[in-house]
Amino acid sequence: MKKAYDVIIIGGGVVGCAIAWFLSHFDLKILLLERELDVCCGISKANTGIIHSRSYLTPGTVKGELHQRALSWFPKIEKELDFHPSVTGALTVAFNQDDLNYLKSLKNIGKYDDAEILSPQESLLLEPNLSDRIVATYYDPRAAVASPFRLTLAFAEGAALNGVEFHFDSSVEGFDHQGKKIIVHTPNENYEASYVVNAAGLSSAKIAKKSGDQIPVFSTFKGEYFLLDKESQGLVKKILYPVPNSLSKGILVSPTPEGNILAGPNFESSCADDTSTTSQGLNEVRAGAQKLVPRFPFNQTIQIFAGIRPTLPERDFLIFVSKKHPGLIHLCGIESPGLTASPGIAEYVGELLIQQGLSLKEKDQIIFRKAFPVFHDCDWKKREELIAQDPDWGQIVCRCEEVTLAEVKYALRMNPPARTMDGLKRRIRVTAGRCQGSFCQMHLPSIVMNLLNIGIQDLLKSDKNSNLLVGKTKKVVNTHATPH
Ligand SMILES: Cc1cc2nc3c(=O)[nH]c(=O)nc-3n(C[C@H](O)[C@H](O)[C@H](O)COP(=O)(O)OP(=O)(O)OC[C@H]3O[C@@H](n4cnc5c(N)ncnc54)[C@H](O)[C@@H]3O)c2cc1C
């Protein structure tokens, strides 16, 4: 017999997880189906992580409207999910008179009393490493940065706590109709639902076509990045935006919530699955970053990476009810600011579901998520308390990020749990520091194998075919042999 749900969500990116969390406030049986082994494996894992403030919304567009709506959700996210973006503020940098006119438009859009246009001297006081060729900056104190992994996981964990089921390794292949029900096909199992939300990111257009719906041809554009070591912390304290071009917000320089510095992204035509970096693309990012911060220390790079944007010709989000299956909603073209807009998108999807006949009855009680402590961020008093409660807090597993055994255990048992090495990295930053795992990947695999009770061949880096180790090459015969 097919398992039946009120709502099935396809895709465990930030948008699918935000929708799951939003709907988990109501009396509904909800399932999220994700093709990969974890949440946050698509677009949501490789982006700039900026929670763009109101100054940067695009008036007159769906994405602008949902961006604006989303901003009012963040206080609720802080309260219910214990997730707190780092409010850094932002400077948008003008190098000429045209740029300066653009800064004035930002002030008109944002309408923040405390946002202002600053002279070069005032700007350099705030950011001494900024180029001295600037003519002015627009200072917006509200812009923030957030870990896209942690935001997605907070939504997912909050949804799971309130009853949403997650099935991984479940790629949706197509749909059928049985009366008013939609049958969702995956290779392992078929499911029945009254309503289905297609939030499959780069694959959502393909899925929309499978259901018989037409969407405009969309293109994919890569954005490449440099990530600097924490040694560079303080290089810039605020997000530095250039004036955007006709294609994107441009190459910016930003602190991350964890204390690294990020430069990027460029905007380069690419295939949907090509997350490689190129020397040409990285040179473009280098030039863009150096325009803002001439002494940008590229020698402190610890990681380069790329993310992919799904862009429709109108450069707007396309969220619509299927013409073939009432009860099926497609979300296409969710590019920037999709991370910021995700709770606004979730609320809007809820409204579309109501229009299609879903009744949303609020639950009597909602379980609030409490974020697990991050040892690295705790002061010494808190660290001592944690170690006194459980000695696993005193066992450092990753030196660069000071991740403890207690955190590894938590990441493996939380819901949804980490089942791959990348899943651990996204949850607790193990292997995300300066050495990028070259030290901790020596002992972390055996810890994970023991805790999950799996064999060496079952340890995966990211997806199903990413075995970290293929077998033993040598057998240890006598570890205590004394030298002659
Ligand atoms: C370079 C870049 C920079 C950006 N910077 C910012 C920023 O600073 N601020 C901001 O607000 N936004 C930013 N964005 C936009 C933001 O990252 C995206 O809008 C957002 O992550 C999209 O999330 P999603 O859930 O729609 O897609 P995804 O994260 O891709 O999630 C879709 C999920 O669906 C799954 N899936 C696919 N096919 C199937 C299937 N058949 N069955 C089951 N599951 C399936 C995928 O595995 C994936 O996990 C940026 C984007 C890029 C590319």
The ligand as a Tripos MOL2 file, in Angstrom:
@<TRIPOS>MOLECULE
LIG
   53    58     1     0     0
SMALL
NO_CHARGES

@<TRIPOS>ATOM
      1 C1         26.3700   32.0250   -6.7870 C.3       1 LIG1
      2 C2         25.1240   32.2360   -5.9690 C.ar      1 LIG1
      3 C3         25.0920   33.2000   -4.9580 C.ar      1 LIG1
      4 C4         23.9360   33.4150   -4.2260 C.ar      1 LIG1
      5 N1         23.9570   34.2880   -3.1770 N.ar      1 LIG1
      6 C5         22.8350   34.4800   -2.4590 C.ar      1 LIG1
      7 C6         22.8470   35.3500   -1.3420 C.ar      1 LIG1
      8 O1         23.8790   35.8750   -0.9460 O.2       1 LIG1
      9 N2         21.6710   35.5680   -0.6900 N.ar      1 LIG1
     10 C7         20.5070   35.0050   -1.0790 C.ar      1 LIG1
     11 O2         19.4830   35.2980   -0.4930 O.2       1 LIG1
     12 N3         20.4770   34.1190   -2.1000 N.ar      1 LIG1
     13 C8         21.6170   33.8370   -2.7910 C.ar      1 LIG1
     14 N4         21.6120   32.9410   -3.8110 N.ar      1 LIG1
     15 C9         20.3620   32.2530   -4.1460 C.3       1 LIG1
     16 C10        20.0990   31.0430   -3.2430 C.3       1 LIG1
     17 O3         21.2760   30.3200   -2.9880 O.3       1 LIG1
     18 C11        19.0960   30.1320   -3.9350 C.3       1 LIG1
     19 O4         17.9950   30.8990   -4.3670 O.3       1 LIG1
     20 C12        18.5700   29.0480   -3.0140 C.3       1 LIG1
     21 O5         19.6250   28.3500   -2.4030 O.3       1 LIG1
     22 C13        17.7220   28.0730   -3.8190 C.3       1 LIG1
     23 O6         17.3110   27.0470   -2.9550 O.3       1 LIG1
     24 P1         16.3880   25.8660   -3.4730 P.3       1 LIG1
     25 O7         15.9330   25.1380   -2.2830 O.co2     1 LIG1
     26 O8         15.3670   26.4190   -4.4140 O.co2     1 LIG1
     27 O9         17.3400   24.9750   -4.3940 O.3       1 LIG1
     28 P2         18.3710   23.8240   -3.9790 P.3       1 LIG1
     29 O10        19.1880   24.2130   -2.8390 O.co2     1 LIG1
     30 O11        19.0860   23.4340   -5.2230 O.co2     1 LIG1
     31 O12        17.4330   22.6400   -3.5000 O.3       1 LIG1
     32 C14        16.7610   21.8040   -4.4070 C.3       1 LIG1
     33 C15        16.8900   20.3840   -3.9130 C.3       1 LIG1
     34 O13        16.0830   19.5340   -4.7350 O.3       1 LIG1
     35 C16        16.7480   18.2910   -4.8650 C.3       1 LIG1
     36 N5         16.2250   17.6170   -6.0510 N.ar      1 LIG1
     37 C17        16.4800   17.8980   -7.3490 C.ar      1 LIG1
     38 N6         15.8160   17.0530   -8.1500 N.ar      1 LIG1
     39 C18        15.1170   16.2240   -7.3430 C.ar      1 LIG1
     40 C19        14.2400   15.1370   -7.5830 C.ar      1 LIG1
     41 N7         13.9440   14.7250   -8.8250 N.pl3     1 LIG1
     42 N8         13.7060   14.4860   -6.5280 N.ar      1 LIG1
     43 C20        13.9900   14.8690   -5.2510 C.ar      1 LIG1
     44 N9         14.8270   15.9080   -4.9780 N.ar      1 LIG1
     45 C21        15.3630   16.5780   -6.0080 C.ar      1 LIG1
     46 C22        18.2110   18.6870   -4.9960 C.3       1 LIG1
     47 O14        19.0600   17.6020   -4.6750 O.3       1 LIG1
     48 C23        18.3070   19.8350   -4.0180 C.3       1 LIG1
     49 O15        18.7200   19.4010   -2.7390 O.3       1 LIG1
     50 C24        22.7640   32.6790   -4.5420 C.ar      1 LIG1
     51 C25        22.8070   31.6890   -5.5180 C.ar      1 LIG1
     52 C26        23.9740   31.4480   -6.2080 C.ar      1 LIG1
     53 C27        24.0300   30.3510   -7.2170 C.3       1 LIG1
@<TRIPOS>BOND
     1     1     2 1
     2     2     3 ar
     3     2    52 ar
     4     3     4 ar
     5     4     5 ar
     6     4    50 ar
     7     5     6 ar
     8     6     7 ar
     9     6    13 1
    10     7     8 2
    11     7     9 ar
    12     9    10 ar
    13    10    11 2
    14    10    12 ar
    15    12    13 ar
    16    13    14 ar
    17    14    15 1
    18    14    50 ar
    19    15    16 1
    20    16    17 1
    21    16    18 1
    22    18    19 1
    23    18    20 1
    24    20    21 1
    25    20    22 1
    26    22    23 1
    27    23    24 1
    28    24    25 2
    29    24    26 1
    30    24    27 1
    31    27    28 1
    32    28    29 2
    33    28    30 1
    34    28    31 1
    35    31    32 1
    36    32    33 1
    37    33    34 1
    38    33    48 1
    39    34    35 1
    40    35    36 1
    41    35    46 1
    42    36    37 ar
    43    36    45 ar
    44    37    38 ar
    45    38    39 ar
    46    39    40 ar
    47    39    45 ar
    48    40    41 1
    49    40    42 ar
    50    42    43 ar
    51    43    44 ar
    52    44    45 ar
    53    46    47 1
    54    46    48 1
    55    48    49 1
    56    50    51 ar
    57    51    52 ar
    58    52    53 1
@<TRIPOS>SUBSTRUCTURE
     1 LIG1         1 GROUP 0 **** ****
